[in-house]
Amino acid sequence: MLPCPKCSYDNELGRIFCHQCGQKLDLDAIKPPSRGGKSLRPKDKQAVAKRIRHVIELLLLAGFLYLFFVMLQVTTEPAMPTIQESTLADKKWLSLERLVGKRQAGSIELTPAEASALLANMRVDSANMKWGLVPDRIWMKFAAGSVEVNVLATFRLGGVLEKKLWLTYSGAPKVEGGQFAFEPTGGTFGRLRWPLPLVKAVGFHRRLFGIVFGRFTIQKDTLSQLSQIDVRPDLAILQYQPH
């Protein structure tokens, strides 16, 4: 510090004239902290802490923006089911309904393309839907013991905004106590994969896909009559055994 020879005010280093009275300072009379001068270290520490806080805030903002960007990514749509796949899928499903109706033991086998064709034939009438998520495409992928349901939807905000979004919901289909159930194993929003505890805790995927598949009541009733659902990477076997 630089003490003023006139009023004894401690001036900051670098000043030529006293901040309080305007007297010219004696640069040879620098007053160190050991002689009662004010230490600049607390200010230095505060400045460093402030810089660190700003860096952390910037990193958090960058992380949030990155996650938001990843969630908005959309996958490439698979090819639409062919007429042959759609026809074969319908025939297989009708044969399963006949087995259940006549209480005859039997099974059907569905490929991912045929299962997707069944979903494609049950499109949502979205012409008058102006708000919220409107499903455009639904398709399935199989893995050992689990099914991944993909939904490509348009988020509509009146006539102001429309944005394509892609969500997946993975789970193990099964029949317990005469009821079809879908035990979740994971989910994604865009290309951001949600851990299973988060999927279960938030419940966003369960509610959304519940709305999407809420109209499939007849199909769910048929699935609830099955004795076993065996999912493999390239095939799903739906077995019916009357009790």
N, C-alpha and C positions, 0 to 999 in steps of 0.2 A: 504494500500500500504506500501511497505518497501523502504524508501529512502536510497540511497547509501551514506555512510559517506565520500566517496572520491569524487564522481562526481555528487552527489545529484540526480541521475536518480531514478525515481519512479519505483520500481520493483513490479511485481505481487506477491501476497501472495503465500507462498510455496517455493519461491526461497531461496537458501542459499548463492549464489554468485551473484553479480551484472550482469545483462544481458548486460550492456554496457562496463564496464571496468574490470569485474572479481573480484572486491573487495569483501571480505567476508562481509555479511550483519549482522547488529545488529538486532536480532529478537525482542529485546525489544523496538525498535524504529519504531514500526508500526505506519504509518501515516493515521489516519482516514479521511474520506471525509470532516469532519467539519474543518480539519486543512489544507485543500488543496489537500488531496489525491483524486485520481480518483475513482468515484463510479462505481461499477460493475452492478448496476441495469439496465442500458440500455442494456448491453450485456445479462443479464438475460431475459429481456423482449424480445429481439430479438430471443433468443434461444427458449423461450416458443412459440412465434409466428411461428417460423419455425416448431416446433413440431406439432402445431395445423394445419398448412398448409399441412404437410405431412400426418397427420391423415385424413384430408378432402380428399386429393388426393387418398389415399388408399380406403376410403369409396366409392368415385365416381367410381374408377376402379372396386371395388367389385360389385357395383350396375350394372355397364355396363356388366360385365361378367355374372352376374346372369340373366339379361334380355336377353342376347345373348343365354345363355343356355336354357332358357324357350322358346325362339323363335324356337329353333332347335328340340323341343320335337314333336313327331309324335303320333297321335292317333292310336288306334287299328282299322284296317279296318273292316267295317261291312261285313257280308256275301254277296256274289255275288247274284244278283237276280236269282230266279229260272226260269226254262223254262216257267212254268205256269204264273208267274208274268210278264215276258217279253212278252209272247203271249197276255195276257189280256191287258197289257198296249198298245201294238201296235193296238189291235182291238179298244180300246177306242179312241185312237188318230185318227185312220182312220174314226171312226164314227163322231168325231168332225169335221174333214175336210169335210166330206160329208154334214153335217149340214150347214157349212159355204158355201160350193160350191152350194148347192141347196137353200140356204137362207131359211132354216127351223129352227124355234125356237127349242131349246133343250139345254141339258147340259150333261156333263160327270163328274164323280167323280173319282179322283185319290188318292190312298194312297201314303204315302212317298216311300214305296217300289216300287210301280208302276211308280211313277215319276222318281225314281232313275234308274229303268229299262230302261226307255226311253233314259236317258242320257248315260247309259252303252252301248246301241246299237249304239251310235254315237261316237265311239272311234276315237282318233286322231292317224293318221299314224305317229308314232314317230321313225321309224326305222332309218331315215336319219337325225334326229335332234341331233346335237352334242353340241349345245350351248343353254344356257338359261333354263327356266322352261318347262319341258315336262309333261303334265298331264297324270297320270296313272289311277286314279279312280276319278269319280265324283258321289256324291250322295247328297240327300236332306233330311232335317229334317223340320217338320212343327211345327209352334206354332200359337197361336191365332193371325191371321192377318199378319203373316210374314213367310218367308221361309229362311232357312239357307242352303246355298249351300256350300258343302265341296269339296275341291279339294286336292287330294294327288298327288304330283308331284315330279319329279326327277330334281334336279338342276344339269345340265351338264356343265362342263367346259372343252370342247374338250374331250380328252381322259385322262385328268389329274385327274379330280375330279367328283364324282357323290354323291349327298346327297339327301335323301328323305326329303321333306318339306310338311307341312300341313297348309292349309289356309282355312278360312271360310269367307263368305260374306253374311250378313243377310240383309233382306230388305222386303218391302211390295210390292208385285206385283199388278199392277193395269193398267187400260186402260184409257187414257186421250186423248181426241181429236182424236180418231181413231189410237192411237199409244200405243203399249205396253211399260210400264215403270216399273222400279225397283227402288223404293225409299229406299236408304240405311238406315239401322238402327244400323249397327255396323259391326265389322269384327275382325278377330284374325289372328295372325301369330304364328304358333305353339300353345302354351298354353298361349300366351300373348294376352290379349284382348285389342284392340285399342278403345279408346273412339270415339264416333261418330264425334265430331269436327275434330279430327285428321284424321279419315278415309276420311272425305270430303276434308280437307285441302291438304293432301298428294296426294290423288287420286290414290294411288298404287293399291288398291283392284279393283277400277273401271276399270283401264286400264288393269289389269291382267285378270279379269273375262270377260272384253270386248273382249280380244283376244281369250280366251277359248271358248266363246259362239258366236264368230263372224261368225262361219260357220253355225249356226242354223238360217239362214235367212228365210227359208221356214216356220219353226215352229214359228218364231217371227211374220211373216206376218199373220199366222192363229190366234195367240194370239191377234194381234192388231184388229182383227175383232170381238172380244168378247165384250159382254156388261158388264160383271162383273166377277171378280175372287174372290171367297170367300175361304179363307184359315183358316182351323181349326187345332187343334193339331193332328188329325189323318186323315184328309181328306182335299182335295182341290176340290172345285166345280167350274168348268169352264162353264159359261153360255153364250149362244149365242141367241141374239134377233135381227133379221134383222130390219134395220131402214126403 
